[in-house]
Structure formats: C-alpha cells, structure tokens
C-alpha cells in the first residue's frame, strides 16, 4: 500500500528525499477518487517507495499549492519538481489506461504484479 502523507511537512520531506515519486491527490467524499484509489494501489505493490497519496480533505493547502482543480489527480515529481501530471476530468475522474500511460511515459515499469 502506498504511503499516506499526513501533513504538508511530510509531503515536503518525501519530495526532498525521493528522486522520483508519483503522488495521488484524492478526496474521501469524491466517488471518482474512491473508484481510482484501488487502481493506484495496484501499481504500488512492487514499488511502494515510488508512490504516495495525499487526502486533500486533510491537507487542503495542497490543492492550491499544486493547482489541483479536480480530484483525483496524480502528479509525478522528479527531484522535487513537477515533471508530469494527470489531472482528473470533472464528472469522470481517472481510469487505469490513463494511469498506465502516465507511468510508462515517466519511464516506470507498468507491470502491477
């Protein structure tokens, strides 16, 4: 299971320590986030250190800090900076195909097994 980020300082620490990391920003109240979470977790099984998640209900400042208008949104950070992002689509969210394409475009193995 991916690491749950509990505060802004936790996120800052993770971003400074990890050279490459996928961060899922999601909300407990959002059905699209709840539908996407198991897909995200499926790809963390073999490489938990490269994936973490932020519950925006708990750290609302992240939405402004990272220009998140729709949840779920996945941002790939490289050396602490945004390298690629996959923004959710209003009324649709995200799907596995979109996420696999993002993982592949970031040079990460997409095999969840």
DALIN-V469028 format. One record per run of one state. SS is the DSSP state (helix for helix, strand for strand, loop for the rest). FROM is the first residue (numbers start at 1). LEN is the number of residues. If there is no record, write none. Layout:
SS_FROM_LEN + SS_FROM_LEN
This chain:
loop_1_2 + strand_3_3 + loop_6_2 + helix_8_10 + loop_18_2 + strand_20_7 + loop_27_4 + helix_31_12 + loop_43_5 + helix_48_3 + strand_51_5 + loop_56_5 + helix_61_5 + loop_66_7 + strand_73_6 + loop_79_2 + strand_81_7 + loop_88_1 + strand_89_1 + loop_90_3 + strand_93_1 + loop_94_2 + helix_96_10 + loop_106_8
